[in-house]
Amino acid sequence: MSDVTFSRRALAESDLPIYAGVAMDRISLVNDAALAAQASTALLAAPAIGFDTESKPTFLKGEISTGPHLVQLATDDHVYLFPVVFAANHDILRQILAAPHVLKVGFGLGNDRSALRTRLGIELNNVLDLGEVLRGPGHRGTVGAKVAVAHYFGQKFQKSKKVGTSNWASARLNERQLLYAANDAHVALHIYRAWLRDPDRLARLDQAIEPD
Protein backbone atom coordinates (compact mmCIF):
# COMPACT_ATOMS: atom_id res chain seq x y z
CA MET A 1 0.00 0.00 0.00
CA SER A 2 1.24 3.51 -0.73
CA ASP A 3 2.15 6.08 1.90
CA VAL A 4 -0.78 7.76 3.63
CA THR A 5 -1.96 10.63 1.45
CA PHE A 6 -5.61 10.94 2.55
CA SER A 7 -5.93 14.65 3.32
CA ARG A 8 -7.74 16.11 6.32
CA ARG A 9 -9.93 18.16 4.01
CA ALA A 10 -10.96 15.10 2.00
CA LEU A 11 -11.72 13.27 5.23
CA ALA A 12 -13.88 16.10 6.54
CA GLU A 13 -15.88 16.14 3.29
CA SER A 14 -16.23 12.35 3.06
CA ASP A 15 -19.25 10.25 3.90
CA LEU A 16 -17.37 7.27 5.33
CA PRO A 17 -18.94 4.77 7.75
CA ILE A 18 -18.11 5.30 11.41
CA TYR A 19 -15.22 3.36 12.97
CA ALA A 20 -16.84 1.36 15.79
CA GLY A 21 -13.89 1.27 18.18
CA VAL A 22 -13.59 -0.64 21.43
CA ALA A 23 -16.62 -1.07 23.71
CA MET A 24 -16.91 -0.40 27.44
CA ASP A 25 -16.83 -4.10 28.36
CA ARG A 26 -13.25 -4.23 27.05
CA ILE A 27 -12.04 -1.25 29.07
CA SER A 28 -10.67 -1.36 32.62
CA LEU A 29 -9.90 1.64 34.80
CA VAL A 30 -6.94 0.48 36.88
CA ASN A 31 -7.62 1.74 40.38
CA ASP A 32 -6.75 -1.16 42.69
CA ALA A 33 -3.82 -3.53 43.23
CA ALA A 34 -5.54 -6.67 41.93
CA LEU A 35 -6.52 -5.06 38.65
CA ALA A 36 -3.07 -3.49 38.32
CA ALA A 37 -1.44 -6.91 38.64
CA GLN A 38 -3.81 -8.36 36.05
CA ALA A 39 -3.10 -5.51 33.65
CA SER A 40 0.65 -5.83 34.14
CA THR A 41 0.61 -9.54 33.31
CA ALA A 42 -1.42 -9.03 30.13
CA LEU A 43 0.58 -6.04 28.88
CA LEU A 44 4.04 -7.45 29.57
CA ALA A 45 3.09 -10.64 27.74
CA ALA A 46 2.16 -8.75 24.56
CA PRO A 47 4.81 -8.16 21.88
CA ALA A 48 3.16 -4.84 20.96
CA ILE A 49 0.66 -2.60 22.74
CA GLY A 50 -1.21 0.59 21.89
CA PHE A 51 -0.06 3.61 23.89
CA ASP A 52 -1.34 7.11 24.57
CA THR A 53 -1.68 9.63 27.38
CA GLU A 54 -4.18 12.31 28.34
CA SER A 55 -3.53 15.51 30.26
CA LYS A 56 -5.75 18.16 31.76
CA PRO A 57 -5.52 21.08 29.30
CA THR A 58 -3.89 24.38 30.20
CA PHE A 59 -5.71 27.58 29.28
CA LEU A 60 -3.68 30.39 30.84
CA LYS A 61 -0.61 31.94 29.26
CA GLY A 62 2.51 30.58 30.93
CA GLU A 63 0.59 27.81 32.72
CA ILE A 64 2.65 24.63 33.01
CA SER A 65 0.96 21.27 32.46
CA THR A 66 0.99 18.81 35.34
CA GLY A 67 0.19 15.91 33.02
CA PRO A 68 0.03 13.25 31.98
CA HIS A 69 -2.92 12.45 34.20
CA LEU A 70 -3.97 9.26 32.44
CA VAL A 71 -1.92 6.60 30.63
CA GLN A 72 -3.72 4.27 28.21
CA LEU A 73 -2.26 0.89 27.23
CA ALA A 74 -4.05 -1.54 24.92
CA THR A 75 -3.69 -5.14 23.88
CA ASP A 76 -5.69 -6.49 20.96
CA ASP A 77 -8.42 -7.66 23.35
CA HIS A 78 -8.48 -5.11 26.15
CA VAL A 79 -7.58 -1.54 27.11
CA TYR A 80 -6.21 -0.59 30.52
CA LEU A 81 -6.49 3.01 31.70
CA PHE A 82 -4.04 4.04 34.43
CA PRO A 83 -4.94 7.21 36.38
CA VAL A 84 -1.66 8.76 37.47
CA VAL A 85 -3.30 9.98 40.68
CA PHE A 86 -3.05 6.39 41.99
CA ALA A 87 0.56 6.14 43.13
CA ALA A 88 0.40 2.33 43.03
CA ASN A 89 0.20 2.56 39.22
CA HIS A 90 3.56 4.28 38.88
CA ASP A 91 5.81 1.25 39.35
CA ILE A 92 3.71 -0.86 37.00
CA LEU A 93 3.74 1.85 34.33
CA ARG A 94 7.49 2.16 34.78
CA GLN A 95 7.98 -1.58 34.19
CA ILE A 96 5.77 -1.70 31.11
CA LEU A 97 6.85 1.51 29.40
CA ALA A 98 10.54 0.78 29.95
CA ALA A 99 10.28 -2.89 28.92
CA PRO A 100 12.57 -3.41 25.90
CA HIS A 101 10.64 -6.48 24.68
CA VAL A 102 7.27 -4.70 24.45
CA LEU A 103 6.77 -2.35 21.49
CA LYS A 104 4.67 0.71 22.37
CA VAL A 105 2.83 2.15 19.35
CA GLY A 106 0.84 5.37 19.17
CA PHE A 107 0.26 8.69 17.43
CA GLY A 108 1.88 12.02 18.27
CA LEU A 109 4.18 10.75 20.98
CA GLY A 110 6.68 13.60 20.74
CA ASN A 111 5.89 15.11 24.13
CA ASP A 112 5.20 11.91 26.03
CA ARG A 113 8.82 10.96 26.59
CA SER A 114 9.75 14.19 28.39
CA ALA A 115 6.42 14.44 30.25
CA LEU A 116 6.65 10.91 31.64
CA ARG A 117 10.27 11.41 32.62
CA THR A 118 9.55 14.70 34.39
CA ARG A 119 6.33 13.68 36.14
CA LEU A 120 6.93 10.02 36.94
CA GLY A 121 10.61 9.32 36.34
CA ILE A 122 9.66 6.89 33.57
CA GLU A 123 12.00 6.30 30.64
CA LEU A 124 10.17 5.18 27.49
CA ASN A 125 11.80 2.33 25.61
CA ASN A 126 10.97 0.64 22.30
CA VAL A 127 8.48 3.19 20.93
CA LEU A 128 7.01 3.55 17.45
CA ASP A 129 5.28 6.83 16.52
CA LEU A 130 2.85 5.94 13.74
CA GLY A 131 2.30 9.60 12.99
CA GLU A 132 5.85 9.77 11.70
CA VAL A 133 6.19 6.48 9.83
CA LEU A 134 2.85 6.76 8.03
CA ARG A 135 3.57 10.20 6.64
CA GLY A 136 3.39 10.25 2.86
CA PRO A 137 4.40 12.87 0.28
CA GLY A 138 1.02 14.58 0.66
CA HIS A 139 1.60 15.37 4.33
CA ARG A 140 3.89 18.09 5.61
CA GLY A 141 3.18 17.21 9.23
CA THR A 142 2.61 13.96 11.03
CA VAL A 143 -0.36 11.70 10.29
CA GLY A 144 -3.13 11.52 12.88
CA ALA A 145 -5.34 8.61 13.84
CA LYS A 146 -8.33 10.00 11.91
CA VAL A 147 -6.46 10.10 8.61
CA ALA A 148 -4.86 6.68 9.22
CA VAL A 149 -8.24 5.04 9.93
CA ALA A 150 -9.69 6.52 6.75
CA HIS A 151 -6.68 5.35 4.74
CA TYR A 152 -6.48 1.79 6.02
CA PHE A 153 -10.09 0.97 6.89
CA GLY A 154 -12.18 3.38 4.81
CA GLN A 155 -13.91 4.57 7.99
CA LYS A 156 -14.25 7.76 10.02
CA PHE A 157 -12.69 7.83 13.49
CA GLN A 158 -14.78 10.24 15.53
CA LYS A 159 -13.11 12.29 18.26
CA SER A 160 -14.96 14.85 20.36
CA LYS A 161 -12.98 18.04 20.94
CA LYS A 162 -15.06 18.69 24.05
CA VAL A 163 -14.08 15.35 25.56
CA GLY A 164 -10.48 15.66 24.42
CA THR A 165 -10.12 18.96 26.29
CA SER A 166 -11.98 17.82 29.40
CA ASN A 167 -10.53 17.43 32.91
CA TRP A 168 -8.37 14.30 32.74
CA ALA A 169 -7.11 14.94 36.27
CA SER A 170 -10.57 14.22 37.69
CA ALA A 171 -10.77 11.34 40.15
CA ARG A 172 -13.99 10.24 38.45
CA LEU A 173 -13.79 9.98 34.68
CA ASN A 174 -17.13 9.63 32.90
CA GLU A 175 -18.00 7.03 30.27
CA ARG A 176 -17.33 9.38 27.35
CA GLN A 177 -13.85 10.07 28.68
CA LEU A 178 -13.15 6.36 29.18
CA LEU A 179 -14.22 5.52 25.62
CA TYR A 180 -12.27 8.43 24.15
CA ALA A 181 -9.07 7.54 25.99
CA ALA A 182 -9.34 3.80 25.38
CA ASN A 183 -9.93 4.18 21.66
CA ASP A 184 -6.95 6.49 21.25
CA ALA A 185 -4.67 3.67 22.42
CA HIS A 186 -6.55 0.76 20.85
CA VAL A 187 -6.86 2.31 17.39
CA ALA A 188 -3.09 2.79 17.31
CA LEU A 189 -2.55 -0.94 17.76
CA HIS A 190 -5.22 -1.67 15.15
CA ILE A 191 -3.49 0.63 12.66
CA TYR A 192 -0.12 -0.93 13.49
CA ARG A 193 -1.49 -4.37 12.58
CA ALA A 194 -2.69 -3.03 9.23
CA TRP A 195 0.65 -1.29 8.63
CA LEU A 196 2.54 -4.53 9.25
CA ARG A 197 0.50 -6.27 6.58
CA ASP A 198 1.89 -3.80 4.06
CA PRO A 199 5.17 -5.32 2.73
CA ASP A 200 6.63 -1.90 2.00
CA ARG A 201 6.41 -1.01 5.67
CA LEU A 202 8.39 -3.99 6.94
CA ALA A 203 11.59 -2.68 5.41
CA ARG A 204 11.25 0.55 7.40
CA LEU A 205 10.27 -0.91 10.78
CA ASP A 206 13.79 -1.15 12.22
CA GLN A 207 14.52 2.46 11.27
CA ALA A 208 11.28 3.75 12.74
CA ILE A 209 11.59 2.21 16.23
CA GLU A 210 13.29 4.39 18.83
CA PRO A 211 15.47 2.14 21.02
CA ASP A 212 15.67 4.69 23.81
Secondary structure as UniProt FT lines:
FT   HELIX           8..13
FT   HELIX           24..26
FT   STRAND          27..29
FT   HELIX           33..44
FT   STRAND          48..54
FT   TURN            61..62
FT   STRAND          70..74
FT   STRAND          79..83
FT   TURN            84..85
FT   HELIX           88..98
FT   TURN            100..101
FT   STRAND          103..106
FT   TURN            110..111
FT   HELIX           112..120
FT   STRAND          127..129
FT   HELIX           130..133
FT   TURN            137..138
FT   HELIX           145..153
FT   HELIX           161..164
FT   TURN            168..169
FT   HELIX           175..196
FT   HELIX           199..202
FT   TURN            203..204
FT   HELIX           205..208
//
